């Protein structure tokens, strides 16, 4: 889903740390300048990364350009230059691909550079899979404890040995990427289904508690119309996320209480993967789990049009599901649908307001949200603006209530 890039105010761009000032001030435009006038690579990369973290790629660009000019054999400099090119408006994926490829040539044991290059391969999935396979060979060797172990870049331009756990996580993600490619770009290949089975089977074997692996397995099963197996995989993925959230909350409470935690810092499945989980849960009709996932995601970031839209659509489907239930009296089912559609109206209204505020670019979301909201309002009536809406049900004006008053 496309959206406009957040812009920084001019005042915020002027606030720089001493590292930024020192790196920027040392840049020389004199081609005959002595090497001592060139800032250290670590300063240039740190300064550029700080600009990227604050959504200022234009400020990062001269720093990474200086880095690859002064340190052409630095794989980290080429990789960060590629990342900067992708953050620019408009981005330059063709040149970014070249520099990720150059980074992987300079650091052939760093699988992450290969995986980043694969995402931008000009030949699409057909060109990407061999690159990913090369990276996965390195990662498998690292997991098995072989001699040709993988490395990962440090923030200041060095290389560290990759741990087995890091390699396992990266291999799982790479395997899922290959499976996705054979469900999309290369779906017409004669061995597409066999490839998907092999990739996703290894992913689940490598990381049985990976939400990404489980939902990729579910995607494969959905494509095969094996819906029960898909649903089971997604329920397992939801359980994994639930345990992760509980562990993170427990760690936060312990930190606030000054209690030392053992076993390392718990982590959450990345945000985009959990968004994908919510979508798949909706697709297979596990609506309660989908809504729970969406509520959690909104708690982390409530400025995403996609989440409000997906939540509104889920509540709409929930209303239809309630109405279609067997056994319950008609009036109870209609009331249950009405309650669900009131929630749908709230989510969809928030979606459309945010769409206009952020100048979102996905017209398909807007058009469908408008269509569904129109159907919902035929049943639940109009929803008032937030500043007019009271507590409870006072914010609703349904057609049924209008008829009773008259």
C-alpha positions as CSV (number, residue, x, y, z in Angstrom):
1,X,0.0,0.0,0.0
2,X,1.5,3.3,-1.0
3,X,1.5,6.4,1.1
4,X,3.1,9.8,1.2
5,X,6.5,10.0,2.9
6,X,6.5,11.9,6.2
7,X,8.2,15.2,5.9
8,X,10.3,16.8,8.5
9,X,10.0,20.5,9.4
10,X,12.9,22.8,8.6
11,X,13.5,23.5,12.2
12,X,13.8,19.8,13.1
13,X,16.3,19.2,10.3
14,X,18.6,21.8,11.7
15,X,18.9,20.0,15.1
16,X,22.1,17.9,14.7
17,X,24.3,16.0,17.1
18,X,27.9,16.7,17.4
19,X,28.6,13.6,15.3
20,X,26.6,15.1,12.5
21,X,28.2,18.4,12.7
22,X,31.7,17.0,12.9
23,X,31.1,14.7,9.9
24,X,29.5,17.3,7.8
25,X,32.0,20.0,8.6
26,X,35.0,17.8,7.7
27,X,33.8,17.1,4.2
28,X,36.2,18.8,1.7
29,X,35.4,19.7,-1.9
30,X,39.1,20.0,-2.7
31,X,40.1,16.9,-4.7
32,X,43.7,17.5,-3.7
33,X,42.9,17.6,0.0
34,X,45.0,15.4,2.3
35,X,43.6,12.1,3.6
36,X,43.6,13.6,7.1
37,X,40.8,15.9,6.0
38,X,38.5,13.0,5.3
39,X,36.2,12.0,8.2
40,X,36.5,8.4,9.5
41,X,34.1,6.0,7.8
42,X,32.4,5.3,11.1
43,X,31.5,9.0,11.5
44,X,30.1,9.3,8.0
45,X,28.0,6.2,8.3
46,X,26.7,7.1,11.8
47,X,25.8,10.6,10.6
48,X,24.1,9.3,7.5
49,X,22.1,6.7,9.4
50,X,21.0,9.4,11.9
51,X,19.5,11.4,9.0
52,X,17.8,8.3,7.6
53,X,16.3,7.5,11.0
54,X,14.9,11.0,11.1
55,X,13.4,10.6,7.6
56,X,15.9,13.0,6.0
57,X,17.5,11.0,3.2
58,X,18.4,14.2,1.3
59,X,20.7,15.1,4.2
60,X,22.1,11.6,4.3
61,X,22.9,11.5,0.6
62,X,26.1,13.6,0.5
63,X,27.5,11.7,3.5
64,X,27.1,8.3,1.9
65,X,28.4,9.6,-1.4
66,X,31.5,10.9,0.5
67,X,31.8,7.5,2.2
68,X,31.8,5.4,-1.0
69,X,34.2,8.0,-2.7
70,X,36.7,8.0,0.2
71,X,36.2,4.3,1.1
72,X,35.3,2.5,-2.1
73,X,36.1,-0.9,-0.7
74,X,33.6,-0.5,2.2
75,X,30.7,-2.8,1.7
76,X,28.8,-1.0,4.5
77,X,29.2,2.3,2.7
78,X,27.7,0.8,-0.6
79,X,24.9,-0.8,1.3
80,X,23.9,2.4,3.1
81,X,24.2,4.3,-0.1
82,X,21.7,1.9,-1.6
83,X,19.4,2.2,1.3
84,X,19.5,6.0,1.0
85,X,18.6,5.8,-2.7
86,X,15.5,3.8,-1.8
87,X,14.5,6.4,0.8
88,X,14.7,9.3,-1.7
89,X,11.7,10.8,-3.4
90,X,11.6,9.4,-6.1
91,X,13.6,6.4,-5.2
92,X,16.2,4.9,-7.4
93,X,15.9,1.1,-7.2
94,X,18.1,0.4,-10.2
95,X,21.1,2.1,-8.8
96,X,20.3,0.7,-5.3
97,X,20.4,-2.8,-6.7
98,X,23.9,-2.1,-8.2
99,X,25.3,-0.9,-4.9
100,X,23.7,-3.8,-2.8
101,X,25.3,-6.1,-5.4
102,X,28.7,-4.3,-5.0
103,X,28.3,-4.6,-1.2
104,X,27.8,-8.4,-1.5
105,X,30.8,-8.7,-3.8
106,X,33.0,-6.8,-1.3
107,X,31.6,-8.9,1.6
108,X,30.7,-12.3,0.0
109,X,30.0,-13.9,3.4
110,X,27.3,-11.3,4.3
111,X,24.0,-12.9,3.3
112,X,21.9,-9.8,4.1
113,X,23.5,-7.8,1.2
114,X,22.5,-10.7,-1.1
115,X,18.9,-10.7,0.2
116,X,18.6,-6.9,-0.2
117,X,19.9,-7.1,-3.7
118,X,17.5,-10.0,-4.5
119,X,14.5,-7.8,-3.6
120,X,15.5,-5.3,-6.3
121,X,16.6,-7.8,-9.0
122,X,15.8,-6.4,-12.5
123,X,14.7,-9.8,-13.6
124,X,12.2,-10.2,-10.9
125,X,11.6,-13.5,-9.1
126,X,13.5,-15.5,-11.8
127,X,16.7,-13.5,-11.1
128,X,16.1,-13.2,-7.3
129,X,15.8,-16.9,-6.4
130,X,19.4,-17.8,-7.3
131,X,20.7,-14.9,-5.3
132,X,18.6,-15.9,-2.3
133,X,19.7,-19.5,-2.7
134,X,23.3,-18.3,-2.4
135,X,22.5,-16.5,0.8
136,X,20.7,-19.5,2.2
137,X,23.7,-21.7,1.6
138,X,25.7,-19.4,3.8
139,X,23.0,-19.4,6.5
140,X,22.7,-23.1,6.5
141,X,26.4,-23.5,6.9
142,X,26.3,-21.0,9.8
143,X,23.5,-22.9,11.6
144,X,25.3,-26.2,11.2
145,X,28.5,-24.8,12.7
146,X,30.5,-25.1,9.5
147,X,33.7,-23.2,8.7
148,X,32.2,-20.9,6.0
149,X,30.1,-19.0,8.5
150,X,28.1,-15.8,7.6
151,X,28.9,-12.3,8.8
152,X,26.7,-9.3,9.5
153,X,27.6,-5.6,9.2
154,X,28.2,-3.4,12.2
155,X,26.8,0.1,12.4
156,X,30.3,1.6,12.0
157,X,31.3,-0.3,8.9
158,X,32.9,-3.5,10.3
159,X,31.9,-7.1,10.1
160,X,30.9,-9.4,12.9
161,X,30.3,-13.2,12.9
162,X,26.6,-14.0,12.7
163,X,25.2,-16.1,15.5
164,X,23.3,-19.3,14.8
165,X,20.1,-17.7,16.1
166,X,20.5,-14.7,13.7
167,X,21.2,-17.1,10.8
168,X,18.1,-19.2,11.7
169,X,15.9,-16.1,11.7
170,X,17.3,-14.8,8.4
171,X,17.1,-18.3,6.7
172,X,13.5,-18.6,7.8
173,X,12.6,-15.3,6.2
174,X,14.6,-16.1,3.0
175,X,12.8,-19.4,2.7
176,X,9.4,-17.7,3.1
177,X,10.4,-15.1,0.4
178,X,11.2,-17.9,-2.1
179,X,7.8,-19.6,-1.3
180,X,6.1,-16.2,-1.9
181,X,7.9,-15.8,-5.2
182,X,6.7,-19.2,-6.4
183,X,3.2,-18.3,-5.4
184,X,3.3,-15.0,-7.4
185,X,6.0,-14.2,-10.0
186,X,6.9,-17.8,-10.8
187,X,3.5,-19.4,-10.1
188,X,3.3,-20.7,-13.7
189,X,6.6,-22.7,-13.3
190,X,6.0,-26.4,-13.7
191,X,7.6,-27.1,-10.3
192,X,6.1,-24.1,-8.5
193,X,4.0,-26.2,-6.0
194,X,6.8,-28.5,-5.2
195,X,9.2,-25.6,-4.6
196,X,6.6,-23.9,-2.3
197,X,6.3,-27.2,-0.3
198,X,10.1,-27.5,0.0
199,X,10.7,-23.9,1.0
200,X,7.9,-23.7,3.5
201,X,8.5,-27.1,4.9
202,X,12.1,-26.2,5.7
203,X,11.1,-22.8,7.1
204,X,8.7,-24.4,9.6
205,X,11.4,-27.1,10.4
206,X,14.1,-24.4,11.0
207,X,11.7,-22.1,13.1
208,X,8.6,-24.0,14.2
209,X,7.6,-21.0,16.4
210,X,8.0,-18.4,13.6
211,X,4.9,-16.4,12.8
212,X,6.2,-15.7,9.4
213,X,6.9,-19.4,8.6
214,X,3.4,-20.4,9.9
215,X,1.5,-17.8,7.9
216,X,3.5,-18.6,4.8
217,X,2.5,-22.2,5.3
218,X,-1.1,-21.0,5.5
219,X,-0.7,-19.0,2.3
220,X,0.5,-22.1,0.5
221,X,-2.4,-24.1,1.9
222,X,-4.9,-21.4,0.9
223,X,-3.6,-21.5,-2.7
224,X,-4.2,-25.3,-2.6
225,X,-7.7,-24.8,-1.1
226,X,-6.7,-26.8,2.0
227,X,-8.5,-24.3,4.2
228,X,-8.6,-26.4,7.4
229,X,-4.8,-26.7,7.4
230,X,-4.4,-23.0,6.6
231,X,-6.7,-22.1,9.5
232,X,-4.7,-24.4,11.9
233,X,-1.4,-22.8,10.9
234,X,-2.8,-19.3,11.3
235,X,-4.2,-20.1,14.8
236,X,-0.7,-21.4,15.7
237,X,0.8,-18.1,14.4
238,X,-1.7,-16.1,16.5
239,X,-0.7,-18.1,19.5
240,X,3.0,-17.3,18.9
241,X,2.2,-13.6,18.7
242,X,0.2,-13.8,21.9
243,X,3.0,-15.4,23.7
244,X,5.5,-12.8,22.4
245,X,3.3,-9.9,23.5
246,X,2.9,-11.5,27.0
247,X,6.7,-11.9,27.2
248,X,7.3,-8.3,26.2
249,X,4.8,-7.0,28.7
250,X,6.3,-9.1,31.4
251,X,9.8,-7.8,30.6
252,X,8.5,-4.2,30.7
253,X,6.9,-4.7,34.0
254,X,10.0,-6.3,35.4
255,X,12.1,-3.4,34.2
256,X,9.8,-0.9,35.8
257,X,10.0,-2.9,39.1
258,X,13.8,-3.1,38.9
259,X,13.7,-6.9,38.6
260,X,16.4,-8.5,36.5
261,X,15.2,-10.7,33.7
262,X,17.0,-13.9,32.4
263,X,16.9,-15.4,29.0
264,X,17.5,-12.3,26.9
265,X,15.2,-9.5,25.7
266,X,11.9,-10.8,24.2
267,X,11.1,-9.6,20.7
268,X,7.9,-9.2,18.7
269,X,7.3,-10.5,15.2
270,X,7.9,-7.5,12.9
271,X,4.9,-5.2,12.4
272,X,4.4,-5.9,8.7
273,X,4.3,-9.6,9.2
274,X,1.6,-9.2,11.9
275,X,-0.4,-7.1,9.5
276,X,-0.1,-9.9,7.0
277,X,-1.3,-12.3,9.7
278,X,-4.4,-10.2,10.3
279,X,-5.2,-10.2,6.6
280,X,-4.9,-14.0,6.4
281,X,-7.0,-14.5,9.5
282,X,-9.8,-12.4,7.8
283,X,-9.4,-14.4,4.6
284,X,-10.0,-17.7,6.4
285,X,-12.8,-16.3,8.5
286,X,-11.1,-16.3,12.0
287,X,-12.5,-12.9,12.7
288,X,-12.1,-12.7,16.5
289,X,-8.3,-13.4,16.2
290,X,-8.0,-10.9,13.3
291,X,-9.6,-8.2,15.4
292,X,-7.4,-8.9,18.4
293,X,-4.4,-8.7,16.1
294,X,-5.6,-5.4,14.6
295,X,-6.2,-3.9,18.0
296,X,-2.7,-4.7,19.1
297,X,-1.3,-3.2,15.9
298,X,-3.3,0.0,16.4
299,X,-1.9,0.2,19.9
300,X,1.6,0.5,18.3
301,X,0.7,2.7,15.3
302,X,-2.8,4.2,14.8
303,X,-1.8,6.3,11.8
304,X,-2.1,3.5,9.2
305,X,-5.1,3.7,6.8
306,X,-4.7,0.0,6.0
307,X,-5.3,-1.1,9.6
308,X,-8.5,1.0,10.0
309,X,-9.8,-0.2,6.7
310,X,-9.1,-3.9,7.5
311,X,-10.7,-3.5,10.9
312,X,-13.8,-2.0,9.4
313,X,-14.1,-4.7,6.8
314,X,-13.6,-7.4,9.5
315,X,-16.4,-5.9,11.7
316,X,-18.6,-5.8,8.5
317,X,-17.9,-9.5,7.9
318,X,-18.6,-10.2,11.6
319,X,-22.0,-8.7,11.2
320,X,-22.8,-10.8,8.2
321,X,-21.6,-13.9,10.0
322,X,-23.8,-13.1,13.0
323,X,-26.9,-12.6,10.8
324,X,-26.3,-16.0,9.0
325,X,-26.1,-18.0,12.3
326,X,-28.5,-20.8,12.7
327,X,-30.6,-21.3,15.8
328,X,-30.8,-17.8,17.1
329,X,-34.0,-15.8,16.7
330,X,-34.1,-13.4,13.7
331,X,-34.3,-10.2,15.9
332,X,-31.3,-11.3,18.0
333,X,-29.3,-11.9,14.9
334,X,-30.2,-8.6,13.4
335,X,-29.3,-6.8,16.6
336,X,-26.0,-8.6,16.7
337,X,-25.3,-7.6,13.2
338,X,-26.2,-4.0,14.0
339,X,-23.8,-3.9,16.9
340,X,-21.0,-5.3,14.8
341,X,-21.7,-2.8,12.0
342,X,-21.6,0.1,14.4
343,X,-18.1,-0.9,15.1
344,X,-17.5,-1.2,11.3
345,X,-18.8,2.3,10.8
346,X,-16.4,3.7,13.4
347,X,-13.4,2.0,11.9
348,X,-14.3,2.9,8.3
349,X,-15.0,6.5,9.2
350,X,-11.6,6.7,10.9
351,X,-10.1,5.1,7.8
352,X,-11.5,7.7,5.5
353,X,-10.6,10.6,7.7
354,X,-7.0,9.4,7.9
355,X,-7.0,8.8,4.2
356,X,-7.7,12.4,3.5
357,X,-5.4,13.7,6.2
358,X,-2.4,11.7,5.0
359,X,-3.3,12.1,1.3
360,X,-3.1,8.3,1.0
361,X,-2.6,7.0,-2.6
362,X,-4.5,3.7,-2.6
363,X,-7.8,4.6,-4.2
364,X,-9.0,1.0,-4.0
365,X,-9.1,1.2,-0.2
366,X,-11.0,4.5,-0.3
367,X,-13.5,3.3,-2.8
368,X,-14.2,0.0,-1.0
369,X,-14.4,1.8,2.4
370,X,-17.0,4.2,1.0
371,X,-19.0,1.4,-0.5
372,X,-19.0,-0.7,2.7
373,X,-19.7,2.3,4.9
374,X,-22.7,3.2,2.8
375,X,-24.2,-0.3,3.2
376,X,-23.5,-0.1,7.0
377,X,-25.2,3.2,7.4
378,X,-28.4,1.8,5.8
379,X,-28.7,-0.3,8.9
380,X,-27.1,1.7,11.7
381,X,-27.7,5.2,10.6
382,X,-25.2,8.1,10.6
383,X,-22.3,8.4,13.0
384,X,-21.6,11.8,14.4
385,X,-18.3,13.5,14.5
386,X,-16.1,12.8,17.5
387,X,-16.7,16.2,19.1
388,X,-20.4,15.8,18.8
389,X,-20.6,12.1,19.9
390,X,-21.5,11.4,23.5
391,X,-20.8,8.3,25.5
392,X,-22.4,4.9,24.7
393,X,-25.0,4.9,22.0
394,X,-25.8,8.6,22.0
395,X,-23.7,9.2,18.9
396,X,-25.9,7.0,16.7
397,X,-29.0,8.0,14.8
398,X,-30.5,4.9,13.2
399,X,-33.4,4.8,10.9
400,X,-35.3,2.6,13.3
401,X,-35.0,5.2,16.1
402,X,-36.2,8.0,13.7
403,X,-39.3,5.9,12.8
404,X,-40.0,5.3,16.6
405,X,-39.8,9.1,17.3
406,X,-42.2,9.9,14.5
